[in-house]
Amino acid sequence: MDIDFVIAWVDGNDEKWLAEKSEYSPSSMADSATAVRFRDWDNLQYWFRGVEKFAPWVHKIYFITWGHLPKWLDASNPKLEIVNHRDYIPEKYLPTFNSHTIELNMNKIKGLSEHFVYFNDDMFITKPVEETDFFKNDKPCDTFGLNCIYFGHDSAGHFNGSNMEIINTEFKDMKKAIMKRDFSKWFSMKNGFRKVVKTSLLIPWEWFPGFQYDHLPSSFCKSTLDDVWEKYYDILDKTCCDKFRKEYNVNQWLFKYWQFCKGNYEVRSDKFGECFHITETNFDRLCNSLENQKYKMICINDTPRTLDFEEKKRRVKECFEKILPDKSKFET
């Protein structure tokens, strides 16, 4: 099968983008408009190097942008498709500074394959990967378990709550039947011991309390997005009408949860990758994991708790240079 990669990127230093952004003011979820969400780690070139070296089988790369491009990017590469927001996002939602709008509409990208993997720009391939790491038997590969939703400051709990409202509406009174149907998936030790334990403890509830999964690139079937849009257009439309993220928004994790409940996935080992929400206590472990290529995939997630930004950016780039020192064909 053809498997495409999709990645969304924004140049948070672009003066034209900043000027357009300043014309609009978010009425809630103020954190989504802060600089930390858009500051540049200057490491996107390593994403392309990792793809070329470790996933040469990829069919196409769809690079979503507001309109700007990295100065070093060779847009003429035959595997690369540049996708402007206005190329696929309905006009009534534009301009948008809401990442949910950018992600929820990916099924509208012209030419996108049925099977695709969505990357945030902080998610990298650091070891060789195969097609079967992302899709097996025509189904997306993933790791997950049941979990309670955490509603804390700067958390994604509100979005998860909105996602679960749809899930528990669509799959009302079906939890036991779904778990019985996919018992070998729900309780596979590939999910990891902690996820299996949490799933076991949350069996008594008749509804789905929430899901725990690894914050890594997401494998999707485009038809999944089509189905959710068809059945819950009004809710997705409401999210997409918001210029900035708001607490009641749904996000692309909804599509992942939908696939779980439909049984449209295959279990992947939880050791496949690791997400680091960068703090002072885990930064050294991040650097060691990156240098030693401990995981096939790694997420380097910037947060308000990421201190000494410039120094950490320098160290991360040094680590990448050790494993991906050569320019890719995506670079000029």
C-alpha positions as CSV (number, residue, x, y, z in Angstrom):
1,M,0.0,0.0,0.0
2,D,1.0,3.6,-0.4
3,I,1.8,5.3,3.0
4,D,2.1,9.1,3.1
5,F,3.5,11.3,5.8
6,V,1.8,14.5,6.8
7,I,3.6,17.2,8.9
8,A,2.3,20.6,9.9
9,W,4.8,23.4,10.5
10,V,4.7,27.1,11.3
11,D,7.5,29.7,11.3
12,G,6.7,31.5,14.6
13,N,9.2,34.3,13.7
14,D,7.6,35.2,10.3
15,E,6.6,38.9,10.6
16,K,3.7,38.6,8.2
17,W,2.3,35.6,10.1
18,L,2.8,37.4,13.4
19,A,1.0,40.5,11.9
20,E,-2.0,38.4,10.8
21,K,-2.1,36.6,14.1
22,S,-2.1,39.8,16.0
23,E,-5.3,40.9,14.3
24,Y,-7.1,38.2,16.2
25,S,-7.3,37.7,19.9
26,P,-8.2,34.4,21.6
27,S,-11.1,34.6,24.0
28,S,-10.0,31.6,26.0
29,M,-7.2,29.0,26.3
30,A,-4.7,31.9,26.4
31,D,-1.8,29.5,26.6
32,S,-2.4,28.5,23.0
33,A,-1.3,32.0,21.9
34,T,1.9,32.1,23.9
35,A,5.3,32.2,22.3
36,V,6.3,28.8,23.7
37,R,3.9,27.2,21.3
38,F,5.6,28.7,18.3
39,R,9.3,29.2,19.2
40,D,11.7,27.5,16.8
41,W,14.0,24.7,17.8
42,D,15.7,24.9,14.4
43,N,15.7,21.1,14.0
44,L,13.2,20.5,11.3
45,Q,16.0,19.5,8.9
46,Y,16.6,16.5,11.0
47,W,13.0,15.4,10.5
48,F,13.6,15.2,6.8
49,R,17.0,13.6,7.2
50,G,15.4,10.9,9.5
51,V,12.7,10.2,6.9
52,E,15.1,9.9,4.1
53,K,17.6,7.7,5.9
54,F,15.2,5.6,8.0
55,A,11.9,5.5,6.1
56,P,12.9,5.7,2.4
57,W,9.8,3.7,1.5
58,V,7.4,6.7,2.2
59,H,5.2,7.5,-0.8
60,K,4.7,11.2,-0.4
61,I,5.3,13.9,2.2
62,Y,2.6,16.5,2.6
63,F,4.1,19.6,4.3
64,I,1.4,21.8,5.7
65,T,2.2,25.5,6.0
66,W,0.6,28.9,6.5
67,G,2.5,30.0,3.4
68,H,6.1,30.2,4.5
69,L,8.8,27.6,4.0
70,P,12.2,26.9,5.7
71,K,14.9,28.7,3.7
72,W,16.8,25.5,3.2
73,L,13.9,23.3,2.0
74,D,14.0,22.1,-1.6
75,A,10.4,22.2,-2.6
76,S,11.1,20.6,-6.0
77,N,11.8,17.2,-4.4
78,P,9.4,14.8,-6.2
79,K,8.4,13.2,-2.9
80,L,7.4,16.5,-1.4
81,E,4.0,18.2,-1.7
82,I,3.7,21.7,-0.2
83,V,0.1,22.2,1.1
84,N,-1.0,25.7,2.0
85,H,-3.8,26.1,4.5
86,R,-6.0,27.5,1.8
87,D,-5.4,24.5,-0.4
88,Y,-7.5,22.2,1.8
89,I,-9.1,24.0,4.8
90,P,-12.5,25.5,3.9
91,E,-12.4,29.2,3.4
92,K,-14.8,29.9,6.2
93,Y,-12.2,28.7,8.8
94,L,-9.4,30.9,7.5
95,P,-7.1,32.3,8.6
96,T,-6.6,29.9,11.5
97,F,-4.1,29.7,14.3
98,N,-5.9,26.7,15.8
99,S,-3.8,23.5,15.4
100,H,-7.0,21.5,15.7
101,T,-8.5,23.1,12.6
102,I,-5.3,22.3,10.6
103,E,-5.4,18.6,11.8
104,L,-9.2,17.9,11.7
105,N,-9.3,18.7,7.9
106,M,-6.4,16.6,6.8
107,N,-8.7,14.2,4.9
108,K,-9.4,17.1,2.5
109,I,-5.8,17.3,1.3
110,K,-5.8,16.6,-2.5
111,G,-4.0,13.4,-3.4
112,L,-3.5,12.1,0.2
113,S,-3.4,8.3,0.4
114,E,-5.9,6.3,2.4
115,H,-3.1,5.3,4.7
116,F,-1.1,8.2,6.2
117,V,0.9,9.0,9.3
118,Y,0.5,12.4,10.9
119,F,3.6,14.0,12.6
120,N,3.8,17.1,14.8
121,D,7.0,19.0,13.9
122,D,8.6,17.8,17.2
123,M,8.3,14.1,16.4
124,F,11.3,12.4,14.7
125,I,12.4,9.1,13.2
126,T,15.7,8.1,14.8
127,K,16.1,4.5,13.7
128,P,15.1,2.4,10.7
129,V,11.3,1.8,10.5
130,E,9.2,-0.4,8.2
131,E,5.8,0.1,6.7
132,T,4.5,-2.5,9.2
133,D,5.5,-0.2,12.1
134,F,2.6,2.0,11.0
135,F,0.2,-0.2,9.2
136,K,-0.4,-3.9,9.3
137,N,-3.2,-5.9,7.6
138,D,-4.4,-2.5,6.2
139,K,-4.9,-1.3,9.7
140,P,-3.2,1.5,11.6
141,C,-0.7,0.4,14.3
142,D,-1.0,1.9,17.8
143,T,-0.4,1.4,21.5
144,F,-3.1,2.2,24.1
145,G,-5.1,1.5,27.2
146,L,-7.9,2.9,29.2
147,N,-7.1,5.8,31.5
148,C,-8.8,8.6,33.4
149,I,-8.6,12.1,32.0
150,Y,-6.4,14.6,33.8
151,F,-7.9,18.1,33.9
152,G,-5.0,20.2,35.0
153,H,-3.4,23.6,34.2
154,D,-1.9,23.6,30.7
155,S,-3.2,20.1,30.1
156,A,-5.1,18.7,27.1
157,G,-7.8,17.3,29.5
158,H,-10.5,19.6,28.1
159,F,-9.9,18.4,24.6
160,N,-9.9,14.8,25.7
161,G,-13.2,15.4,27.5
162,S,-14.8,16.7,24.3
163,N,-13.4,13.8,22.3
164,M,-14.8,11.3,24.8
165,E,-18.2,12.9,24.7
166,I,-18.4,11.9,21.1
167,I,-16.9,8.4,21.7
168,N,-19.4,7.7,24.5
169,T,-22.3,9.0,22.3
170,E,-21.3,6.9,19.3
171,F,-20.5,3.8,21.2
172,K,-23.0,4.0,24.0
173,D,-23.5,0.8,25.9
174,M,-21.0,-0.9,23.7
175,K,-17.9,-0.9,25.9
176,K,-18.2,-4.5,27.1
177,A,-18.9,-5.9,23.6
178,I,-16.0,-3.9,22.1
179,M,-13.6,-5.1,24.8
180,K,-14.8,-8.7,24.3
181,R,-14.4,-8.5,20.5
182,D,-10.9,-7.2,20.8
183,F,-9.8,-8.8,24.0
184,S,-6.4,-9.9,22.6
185,K,-5.7,-6.3,21.6
186,W,-6.9,-4.6,24.8
187,F,-4.9,-6.9,27.0
188,S,-1.9,-7.5,24.8
189,M,1.3,-7.0,26.8
190,K,2.7,-5.1,23.8
191,N,0.7,-2.2,25.2
192,G,3.0,-2.3,28.3
193,F,2.3,-3.5,31.8
194,R,1.1,-0.2,33.2
195,K,-1.5,0.3,30.4
196,V,-2.8,-3.2,30.8
197,V,-3.2,-2.7,34.6
198,K,-5.0,0.6,34.1
199,T,-7.3,-1.0,31.6
200,S,-8.1,-3.9,34.0
201,L,-8.9,-1.5,36.8
202,L,-11.3,0.6,34.6
203,I,-13.3,-2.4,33.3
204,P,-16.3,-1.9,35.8
205,W,-17.3,1.4,34.3
206,E,-20.0,1.1,31.6
207,W,-18.5,4.0,29.6
208,F,-15.1,4.8,28.3
209,P,-13.4,7.1,30.8
210,G,-10.6,8.0,28.5
211,F,-7.6,6.5,26.7
212,Q,-3.9,6.5,27.4
213,Y,-1.6,6.2,24.4
214,D,1.9,7.2,23.4
215,H,2.3,10.8,22.2
216,L,3.9,9.9,18.9
217,P,3.0,10.1,15.2
218,S,-0.5,8.8,14.5
219,S,-1.4,6.3,11.8
220,F,-4.7,7.1,10.3
221,C,-7.0,5.8,7.6
222,K,-8.4,8.8,5.7
223,S,-11.8,7.1,5.6
224,T,-11.9,7.4,9.4
225,L,-11.8,11.2,9.2
226,D,-14.5,11.1,6.5
227,D,-16.7,9.0,8.8
228,V,-16.4,11.3,11.8
229,W,-17.0,14.4,9.8
230,E,-20.1,12.8,8.3
231,K,-21.6,11.9,11.7
232,Y,-20.4,14.8,13.8
233,Y,-20.0,17.6,11.4
234,D,-21.6,20.3,13.7
235,I,-19.1,19.6,16.5
236,L,-16.0,19.5,14.3
237,D,-17.3,22.6,12.5
238,K,-17.6,24.5,15.8
239,T,-14.0,23.7,16.6
240,C,-12.8,24.8,13.2
241,C,-14.6,28.1,13.4
242,D,-12.4,29.1,16.4
243,K,-9.3,31.0,15.3
244,F,-7.4,29.8,18.4
245,R,-7.8,26.7,20.5
246,K,-10.6,26.8,23.1
247,E,-11.4,24.4,25.9
248,Y,-14.4,22.8,24.4
249,N,-12.6,21.9,21.1
250,V,-12.1,18.4,19.9
251,N,-8.8,17.4,18.3
252,Q,-7.3,14.8,16.0
253,W,-7.0,12.3,18.9
254,L,-10.7,11.8,18.4
255,F,-9.9,9.9,15.1
256,K,-7.4,7.7,17.0
257,Y,-10.1,6.9,19.7
258,W,-12.6,6.1,16.9
259,Q,-10.2,3.6,15.4
260,F,-9.7,2.0,18.8
261,C,-13.5,1.5,19.3
262,K,-14.0,0.3,15.8
263,G,-11.2,-2.3,16.2
264,N,-9.5,-0.8,13.2
265,Y,-6.0,-1.1,14.5
266,E,-3.2,-3.5,15.3
267,V,-1.2,-3.4,18.5
268,R,2.3,-2.0,18.4
269,S,4.9,-2.3,21.2
270,D,5.0,0.6,23.6
271,K,8.8,0.5,23.3
272,F,8.5,1.7,19.7
273,G,9.0,5.3,20.8
274,E,9.1,7.8,23.6
275,C,7.8,11.3,24.2
276,F,9.8,13.7,26.4
277,H,7.9,16.7,27.8
278,I,11.1,18.6,28.4
279,T,11.9,19.5,32.0
280,E,15.1,19.9,34.0
281,T,14.8,16.3,35.3
282,N,14.4,14.4,32.0
283,F,16.5,16.5,29.6
284,D,19.7,14.4,30.1
285,R,17.7,11.2,29.5
286,L,16.3,12.7,26.3
287,C,19.8,13.5,25.0
288,N,21.1,10.1,25.9
289,S,18.2,8.4,24.2
290,L,18.6,10.5,21.1
291,E,22.4,10.0,20.8
292,N,22.2,6.2,21.4
293,Q,19.1,5.8,19.2
294,K,17.3,4.0,21.9
295,Y,13.9,4.4,20.2
296,K,12.6,4.3,16.6
297,M,10.6,7.5,17.2
298,I,11.1,10.3,19.6
299,C,9.0,13.3,20.5
300,I,10.8,16.4,21.8
301,N,7.9,18.3,23.3
302,D,8.4,21.9,24.3
303,T,6.5,23.1,27.4
304,P,6.3,26.2,29.6
305,R,8.6,24.2,32.0
306,T,11.3,24.0,29.4
307,L,13.9,26.4,30.9
308,D,17.2,27.7,29.4
309,F,15.7,27.3,25.9
310,E,18.7,28.4,23.8
311,E,21.1,26.0,25.7
312,K,18.7,23.1,25.3
313,K,18.2,23.8,21.7
314,R,21.9,23.8,21.1
315,R,22.4,20.5,22.9
316,V,19.5,18.8,21.0
317,K,21.0,19.9,17.7
318,E,24.4,18.4,18.8
319,C,22.7,15.1,19.5
320,F,21.0,15.1,16.1
321,E,24.3,15.9,14.3
322,K,25.8,12.7,15.8
323,I,23.1,10.5,14.2
324,L,22.0,12.5,11.2
325,P,25.0,14.6,10.1
326,D,24.4,14.5,6.3
327,K,22.1,16.7,4.4
328,S,19.1,15.1,2.8
329,K,17.8,15.5,-0.7
330,F,15.1,17.7,0.8
331,E,17.7,20.4,1.6
332,T,19.2,22.9,-0.8
